[in-house]
Amino acid sequence: MLGYVVWLLFFTTYVMPWLRTMERAAAHRLIATLHSLRFFGLVFIVPGVVGPGLPASFAISAAYGDFAAGLLAIFALLTFRTRPLFWLFTVAFNLVGAADLVLNYYHATRAGLPELAGQLGATYWVPVLFVPLLMITHMIALIWLVQPKAAFRATS
């Protein structure tokens, strides 16, 4: 939870005012750039990086869900100059990515991951530091995607 608190403080103080000075597509492009790094989730299925007791019900879902969201974010970046495709991939990576994170929380809880946190090994930092940042940026992006264009700058 502290990861969420710290990232929310950081975002409301520094990032949100800066993002709101940008053109709307450019702000979404920046968020897509961050999410294009979600191939990192594949480390959950790399032997030796995580412990052998990491529940497969969590690891496989987390790895491939992150990978899918990351690929969609990369497609958004690649299609930035073709705005209809850019917006399609932007909506897609945010919906898939947010759903993936919610499902990962569900799978982690069902698999008893809090009691097995040591099995995360070198990937422990991913849910502690990276996931809160990803979820916050998904929520910001999804709100901005449904918000009227005029409200994007009006709320800054």
Summary of the structure (lengths in Angstrom):
residues: 156
radius of gyration: 16.3
end to end distance: 26.4
largest distance: 51.0
contacts: 485
relative contact order: 0.17
helix: 83%
strand: 1%
